[in-house]
Structures are given as C-alpha cells and as structure tokens.
Amino acid sequence: MNFRPSRIILAMCCMIAHFNLAVAEDAAPRPWKDAQGRIIQATFVSSNADSVTLKMADGKEHQLPLTRLCAEDQAFVKSLSAPASSTAQGATPAVTASSLTRIPVEKRTWPENVVVPTKSIEIQVIEENVAARKCVYRSEGFEFTAQAKLMPSVMKEVARTFEATKTLVASLPWGVVCRPPEGFERYQAELFETRKDYIAAGGPENSGGVYMSGDKIFRVPFPSIGLKLLGKTYAKDENYDGGTLIHEITHQVMDAYLTFLPVWVIEGTAEYTEMLPYNAGKFRADAHQKGLKDHIQEMQKRGYAIEIGNLEEHLKMNRATWSGITDISNKKMGELYFRSVLAVYFFCHLDGDKKGTRFIKFMDTVYGETEALRTFFKDPRVKHLEGGRFSYPTNFPPPDMKSETAPFKHLDLLLEGRSYSQIAQEMTEAYKAIGVKISVN
C-alpha cells in the first residue's frame, strides 16, 4: 500500500438541520424522517397497515400514522413486514449496492464476496474530442473525463475498480448510502495523461490520485490507474495494484459523510477497503483478517510499529492537528493511517459482539446527519448563491458544523460508557486473540 495525502478538502458549506434525541443504550435506534424533513432517533417496535410504533430514547413507545413519515421510511416499514424471499439452504445471497440500506443494525451481516455487477461497467461514449483533449465516458455511477481517447474495453477496465469500490462500500454493514453529490447525476473523475497535467490541475505532487470534496472531483493520472501507451493507443496493465485508487474512491463515495466523521474514521475506512483482497472487480470481504495481517506485515517491513499509542488522543484528534502531523513527513502520515485502520478494524470485527454493532450504530447516526443536511439545503428558505455560498433567514440558522465539534458528536456510541483506558485494554486483548501484539494505552 502506498501512503499518499488524501487532501480531503472538507466543504465548509456542510450543515445540519435537525434535532437529536438521546440514543437508547439497550436498543438499535435509527434515524426516522417525517414528511416535513425533521429527523429523530428511535427504535422500530411494530407496525400494521396504517401505523408504526417507535420506541423513543426515554423508553416511551409512540404509535404514529405511516403518513407522518417520509416516503423512504414508509417503504422501509412496509419492507419489514414483507415476506422474505426464499434462498437455497446454505447459499449466500447476492450482495447488491442497496441491499443493506437501512436494514436494522441487528440484522446486518458482513458480506463474503462482493462482485461488481456487469451492467455497472457498460461504457457509454459521450464525447471524444481528441484535439481538445477532452473525451467523456460514462459507466453506471461515474462520469470520466479523459485527456486522451480510450478504447471501450480499456475504459471498462478503468471503470471496474471505481464501480467495484462503490459496490463494496454500499454493501458493507456500515449502511453507507452511495449517491452522487447534489447537482450531479454521476460521480465525477478526471483522468490526466501525465503527472505534469495532473499536478497542474491541482493534484498534490507526492500523490497518485486525489479526491477533492471542494469541487467533488476525483483526479488521477493515467499511470495511477494502470494505463500505459502502446504505440498510439493506451492499454490497461493487468498487473497494476490499484490500492491507492480504492482508498481515494472510498472517500469519494462517502463524500456526504466526511463532515461528520473524525479523520481517523475517514482514513481508517479507506485503508480498510484498500486492504481487502481484490482482483478484477471482486473483493473478498470475508478475508478481512488476512488482509489486515498482510497489511501489518507490509507495514512492519517499512519500519512501522504495531501501535496506536494514546487511544483518546488519536480518536479525538481534530483536522488541524492531523494536518500538522501529516505535513511533517510521509512517515508521520503513514503512522496515522496505520493507527486509524487498526482502530477501525477493532471496532468493526473485534469489539464487543465482534459484529461491529457499536460502529454500525455510530455510522447509522452519521447517516442521519447526512440526511438532515440534505433536508436543510432542499428547504426553500435556503438560497444558493455563487461560489458555493448560501443564505438563510435569521429564524432558520444552520446548526453547528465546526470541524472541532461536528465529527465528534457521536463518539459516545463507540465508547458506550467505557473509558478510553478500558477500550485500550480490550483492544490489546482482542488483537492478542487473533495473534497480533499491539501497543495501545
């Protein structure tokens, strides 16, 4: 794996417009949105043809008419009472990009093999203006603007990694809803013939690709996606390792979540997807432990210690502190990335019930924040101005979205009453149980 700066330029226009209720510790709450766009955290209890019963954070149950809910949540309630489709005994159901969306936390499972759907990588040629160095291609979820003409078969191989990563992220029980940013029909990617062109377009000099959430574009030079010039045409190098590409695409498809996540989760989840065994559009998600141990072995070869150090300091590190450390050297950046994936892996596979329940609850609550943000910007009282600016009436102010506070609002869901020293001890013992000696305090 290659450590390169992600350059996540967090959009400062990300706001939240909703109210929160305390999350019940002994339940599996989820965000519920009413027809007016207001969001609360509550737990599904039961439903009938006309109403749904929800358990609030104070333990009280309330029966609500289904018509009080938004269309998406009405459909969700109805899906809970729908008869389950039959599958052959012992068979693994196919994983689709939306199959885990809004399934209750306790019913989610980790996928085995995640394979990109064939239809996702069917390529449309939109424009091929070789003289202007502008060739536009589309797959199901991405639009690629390349500086050179690419054969459909080559473009298909490029799109495979993008679409496979999107499918993976959507299929994990984190419950991430992968949708293009507002105003875009597809995720945007710009492909540059040379590193010089890439850097001129804003790509960091020591990076192989970068997603910038400021303009919502993934930028990458041809060599970083395994393209090489053979004669007068470009071909795909099948031996190319696209790990860094997977890392950055993960940032791109999780764009809506970035404002509400600590940096260690942002980078740790991207490192997690990158370390999973991958080949030709297929992720072996069930081989996550092998992927972790292979990653640890590689990091040790590079001189990195298996350590997190002060756990509280790492989990509560703000973006300014993170940037100050990573700006020192690639070595320091690598340390933070390594510590982050070790923490993410623990919360996903080793913590508590070893099903990642606390982490999934945390991510589900962040999903609620992203939905509230979308609701805020769709409100007619919010006026969109040039340059990404916006205005709003004084009686409808945006809620707190400061980078010092917004990413840490829901860390208590991971702690669940435990001290950082207690979690550090649990982490040490859990890693020891899988044969990894880690230093954390």
C-alpha positions in Angstrom: 0.0 0.0 0.0 1.2 3.5 -0.8 0.7 6.3 1.7 -0.2 9.5 -0.2 -2.0 12.6 1.1 -5.8 12.3 0.6 -6.2 16.0 0.6 -9.8 15.9 1.8 -10.8 19.5 1.4 -13.9 19.4 3.6 -16.7 21.5 2.2 -17.4 24.2 4.7 -21.0 24.5 3.4 -21.9 21.3 5.1 -24.6 22.0 7.7 -27.1 20.0 9.8 -30.8 20.9 10.2 -32.5 18.6 12.6 -33.0 17.8 16.3 -31.5 14.8 18.1 -32.9 12.6 20.9 -30.6 10.7 23.2 -29.8 7.2 21.8 -31.1 4.3 23.9 -28.2 2.2 25.1 -30.0 -1.1 25.0 -31.7 -0.7 21.6 -30.8 -0.4 17.9 -32.1 3.1 17.0 -32.1 4.6 13.5 -32.9 8.0 12.0 -36.5 8.5 11.2 -37.6 11.4 9.0 -41.1 12.8 8.9 -42.9 14.3 5.9 -41.6 17.8 6.8 -38.0 16.5 6.9 -37.5 16.5 10.6 -35.3 13.7 12.0 -35.3 11.8 15.3 -33.5 8.8 16.6 -35.9 5.9 17.6 -36.2 2.2 17.5 -38.8 0.2 15.4 -41.2 -1.8 17.6 -44.0 -2.9 15.4 -46.3 -1.8 12.5 -49.6 -2.5 10.8 -51.1 -1.4 7.6 -51.7 2.2 8.8 -49.2 2.9 11.6 -45.8 2.3 13.1 -44.8 2.1 16.8 -41.5 3.6 17.7 -39.6 3.5 21.0 -38.1 6.8 21.8 -34.9 7.5 23.8 -36.8 7.9 27.0 -38.1 4.4 26.7 -41.7 5.5 25.8 -43.4 4.0 22.8 -45.4 6.1 20.4 -47.7 5.0 17.6 -47.6 7.2 14.5 -49.7 7.1 11.3 -47.5 5.9 8.4 -48.4 9.1 6.6 -46.5 11.1 9.1 -43.3 9.6 7.8 -41.3 10.4 4.6 -41.8 8.2 1.6 -38.5 6.4 2.2 -39.3 5.5 5.8 -42.8 4.4 4.8 -41.3 2.0 2.3 -38.8 0.8 5.0 -41.6 0.0 7.5 -43.5 -1.9 4.8 -40.4 -3.9 3.9 -40.1 -5.2 7.5 -43.5 -6.9 7.2 -42.9 -8.2 3.6 -42.4 -11.9 3.3 -38.7 -12.9 2.9 -37.6 -14.3 -0.4 -36.5 -17.9 -0.3 -32.9 -18.9 -0.9 -31.4 -22.3 -1.1 -30.2 -23.6 2.3 -26.5 -22.8 2.8 -26.5 -20.4 -0.2 -25.0 -16.9 0.1 -27.5 -14.2 -1.1 -26.2 -11.9 -3.8 -24.9 -8.6 -2.5 -26.2 -5.5 -4.2 -25.3 -1.9 -3.8 -28.5 -1.2 -2.0 -29.2 -4.5 -0.2 -28.1 -3.3 3.2 -29.5 0.2 3.0 -31.5 1.0 6.2 -31.7 -2.6 7.3 -31.9 -2.6 11.1 -28.5 -2.7 12.7 -29.1 -6.1 14.4 -30.0 -7.7 11.1 -26.9 -6.6 9.1 -24.2 -9.1 8.3 -20.7 -8.7 6.8 -20.6 -9.8 3.1 -18.4 -12.6 1.8 -17.6 -11.8 -1.8 -18.6 -8.5 -3.3 -18.6 -8.6 -7.1 -19.3 -5.6 -9.3 -22.4 -6.0 -11.4 -21.7 -6.4 -15.1 -24.2 -3.7 -16.1 -22.3 -1.2 -13.9 -19.3 -1.3 -16.2 -21.0 -1.0 -19.5 -19.4 2.1 -21.1 -21.2 5.0 -22.9 -19.1 7.2 -25.1 -20.4 10.7 -24.6 -17.7 12.8 -26.4 -14.3 12.2 -28.0 -12.6 15.5 -28.9 -9.0 14.4 -29.3 -7.9 17.9 -30.5 -9.3 19.5 -27.3 -8.0 16.6 -25.2 -11.5 16.0 -23.9 -13.0 12.6 -24.0 -16.0 11.8 -21.8 -17.1 8.3 -20.9 -19.8 7.0 -18.5 -20.3 3.9 -16.5 -23.4 3.3 -14.3 -22.3 5.5 -11.4 -19.3 7.5 -12.7 -18.5 10.0 -15.5 -14.9 10.1 -16.6 -13.3 13.0 -18.5 -10.0 11.8 -20.0 -7.3 13.8 -21.9 -7.0 11.1 -24.5 -9.2 8.7 -26.4 -9.6 5.3 -24.7 -10.9 2.1 -26.2 -14.2 0.9 -24.7 -12.5 -2.2 -23.4 -9.8 -0.2 -21.7 -12.3 2.2 -20.2 -14.3 -0.7 -19.0 -11.3 -2.0 -17.0 -10.7 1.5 -15.6 -14.4 1.8 -14.5 -14.3 -1.7 -13.0 -12.3 -0.5 -9.9 -14.4 2.6 -9.4 -17.7 0.7 -9.6 -16.4 -2.3 -7.6 -15.3 0.1 -4.8 -18.7 1.8 -4.8 -20.4 -1.6 -4.6 -18.2 -2.7 -1.8 -18.8 0.4 0.4 -22.5 0.2 -0.2 -22.5 -3.5 0.7 -20.7 -3.3 4.0 -23.0 -3.1 7.1 -21.9 0.4 7.7 -25.1 1.4 6.0 -23.5 4.0 3.7 -25.8 5.3 1.0 -23.7 5.9 -2.0 -25.3 8.7 -4.0 -23.5 11.4 -6.2 -23.3 14.9 -4.7 -26.3 17.1 -5.1 -26.4 18.5 -8.7 -24.5 15.6 -10.2 -26.1 12.6 -11.9 -22.8 10.6 -11.5 -19.6 10.8 -9.5 -17.0 12.8 -11.5 -13.5 11.7 -12.3 -10.8 13.5 -14.4 -8.1 11.3 -15.9 -4.8 13.0 -16.9 -2.2 11.7 -19.4 0.8 12.8 -17.5 1.7 13.6 -13.9 2.6 17.1 -15.1 -1.0 17.6 -16.3 -2.3 16.1 -13.0 -0.3 18.4 -10.8 -1.2 21.4 -13.0 -4.9 20.6 -12.3 -4.3 20.7 -8.5 -3.1 17.2 -7.8 -0.6 17.0 -4.9 3.0 16.4 -6.1 3.6 13.3 -4.0 0.2 11.7 -4.6 -1.0 9.1 -7.1 -4.6 10.3 -7.1 -6.8 12.6 -5.0 -10.4 13.2 -4.2 -11.2 16.8 -3.5 -14.6 17.3 -1.9 -14.4 21.0 -2.6 -15.4 20.6 -6.2 -16.5 16.9 -5.9 -13.9 15.6 -8.5 -11.6 12.7 -8.3 -8.3 13.5 -10.1 -5.8 10.8 -11.2 -3.0 10.5 -13.7 -3.1 7.6 -16.3 -0.2 5.7 -14.6 -2.1 5.5 -11.3 -4.9 3.6 -13.0 -2.6 1.3 -14.8 -2.8 2.9 -18.2 0.3 2.7 -20.5 0.8 3.9 -24.0 1.4 1.1 -26.5 2.1 2.6 -29.9 -0.7 5.2 -30.4 -3.3 3.7 -28.0 -3.5 3.2 -24.3 -3.7 -0.3 -22.7 -4.5 -1.4 -19.2 -1.7 -3.1 -17.2 -3.4 -6.1 -15.6 -0.6 -6.4 -13.0 -1.2 -2.9 -11.7 -2.0 -2.6 -8.0 -4.9 -0.2 -7.6 -4.8 0.1 -3.8 -4.4 3.8 -3.7 -7.2 4.2 -6.2 -9.6 2.2 -4.0 -8.6 4.3 -1.0 -9.5 7.6 -2.7 -12.7 6.2 -4.4 -13.8 5.3 -0.9 -13.5 8.9 0.1 -15.4 9.9 -3.0 -18.4 7.7 -2.5 -18.5 8.6 1.2 -18.4 12.3 0.5 -21.6 13.2 2.3 -20.2 11.6 5.5 -16.9 13.4 5.6 -18.1 16.5 7.5 -19.5 14.3 10.3 -16.6 11.8 10.8 -13.3 12.1 12.7 -10.3 12.0 10.4 -9.3 8.6 11.9 -12.6 7.1 10.7 -12.3 8.8 7.2 -8.8 7.4 6.7 -9.3 4.2 8.6 -12.3 3.1 6.5 -10.5 4.0 3.3 -7.5 1.9 4.5 -9.9 -0.9 5.4 -11.4 -1.1 1.9 -7.9 -0.9 0.4 -6.5 -3.8 2.4 -9.3 -6.2 1.4 -8.1 -8.8 -1.2 -9.2 -7.5 -4.6 -9.0 -8.8 -8.1 -10.8 -7.9 -11.3 -13.9 -6.4 -9.8 -14.2 -8.8 -6.9 -13.5 -8.0 -3.2 -13.0 -10.9 -0.8 -14.7 -9.1 2.1 -14.7 -12.2 4.2 -10.9 -12.3 4.1 -10.6 -9.1 6.1 -8.4 -10.7 8.8 -6.0 -12.0 6.2 -6.0 -8.5 4.6 -5.2 -6.9 7.9 -2.4 -9.3 8.7 -0.9 -8.9 5.3 -1.1 -5.1 5.8 0.5 -5.4 9.2 3.4 -7.5 7.8 3.9 -4.9 5.0 3.9 -2.0 7.5 6.5 -3.8 9.7 8.8 -4.3 6.7 8.6 -0.5 6.2 9.6 0.1 9.8 6.2 0.9 11.4 5.4 -0.3 14.9 2.0 -2.0 15.6 0.8 0.7 17.9 -1.8 3.3 18.4 -0.3 5.0 21.4 -2.7 7.2 23.3 -6.1 6.0 22.1 -8.0 9.0 23.4 -5.6 11.4 21.7 -6.0 9.6 18.4 -9.8 9.2 18.4 -10.3 12.8 19.3 -7.7 14.3 17.0 -9.1 17.2 15.0 -8.3 18.1 11.5 -5.8 20.9 12.2 -3.7 18.6 14.5 -3.9 15.8 11.9 -2.8 18.1 9.1 0.0 19.5 11.2 1.4 16.0 11.8 1.0 14.7 8.3 2.6 17.8 6.8 5.9 16.8 8.6 6.6 13.7 6.5 5.1 10.8 4.7 6.4 8.6 7.6 4.2 10.5 10.1 1.3 10.3 7.7 1.8 6.6 7.4 1.7 6.2 11.2 -1.6 8.0 11.5 -3.1 5.9 8.6 -1.9 2.7 10.2 -3.2 3.6 13.6 -6.6 4.5 12.0 -7.1 1.2 10.2 -6.1 -0.7 13.4 -8.8 1.3 15.3 -11.4 0.8 12.6 -10.7 -2.9 12.3 -11.1 -3.3 16.0 -14.5 -1.6 16.1 -15.7 -3.5 13.1 -14.6 -7.0 14.0 -13.1 -7.3 17.5 -15.1 -5.1 19.7 -18.0 -6.3 21.9 -20.1 -8.8 20.0 -17.4 -8.9 17.2 -20.1 -8.0 14.7 -19.2 -4.3 14.7 -22.5 -3.3 16.3 -21.3 -0.2 18.1 -19.5 1.0 14.9 -22.6 0.3 12.8 -24.8 2.3 15.2 -22.3 5.1 15.0 -22.3 5.1 11.2 -26.1 5.0 11.2 -26.3 8.0 13.3 -23.9 9.8 11.0 -26.2 8.8 8.1 -28.9 10.7 10.0 -26.7 13.8 9.9 -26.2 13.4 6.2 -30.0 13.2 5.6 -30.6 16.2 7.8 -28.0 18.1 5.8 -29.8 17.3 2.5 -33.1 18.3 4.0 -31.6 21.7 5.1 -30.3 22.5 1.6 -33.6 21.5 0.0 -35.6 23.8 2.2 -36.9 26.7 0.1 -35.7 29.2 2.8 -32.1 28.4 1.9 -30.9 30.3 -1.1 -28.0 29.1 -3.1 -25.5 31.7 -4.2 -22.4 31.8 -6.4 -19.2 30.2 -5.2 -20.9 27.6 -3.1 -22.3 30.2 -0.7 -25.8 30.2 0.6 -28.1 32.4 2.7 -30.9 31.7 5.1 -33.3 33.6 7.3 -32.3 34.5 10.8 -35.0 32.3 12.3 -33.7 29.3 10.4 -30.0 29.3 11.1 -27.7 26.3 10.2 -26.7 24.2 13.2 -23.1 23.8 14.4 -20.9 22.2 11.8 -17.5 23.3 13.1 -14.7 20.8 12.4 -13.7 21.0 16.0 -17.1 19.6 17.2 -19.2 18.1 14.4 -17.1 15.0 13.8 -17.1 14.0 17.5 -20.8 14.4 18.3 -21.4 10.7 18.3 -18.2 9.1 19.6 -20.1 8.1 22.8 -21.8 5.4 20.7 -18.4 3.8 20.3 -17.5 4.3 23.9 -20.8 3.1 25.3 -19.9 4.1 28.8 -16.3 2.8 28.7 -13.2 4.8 29.5 -10.5 5.1 26.8 -8.2 3.1 29.0 -10.7 0.3 29.3 -11.2 0.2 25.5 -7.4 0.2 25.1 -7.2 -2.9 27.3 -10.0 -4.6 25.4 -8.2 -3.7 22.1 -4.9 -5.2 23.3 -6.6 -8.4 24.4 -8.8 -8.7 21.3 -5.8 -8.3 18.9 -3.8 -10.8 21.0 -6.6 -13.3 20.5 -6.0 -13.2 16.7 -2.2 -13.3 17.1 -1.4 -9.6 16.9 0.6 -7.9 19.6 -0.4 -4.2 19.6 0.7 -1.3 21.8 -2.2 1.0 22.9 -2.9 2.9 26.0 
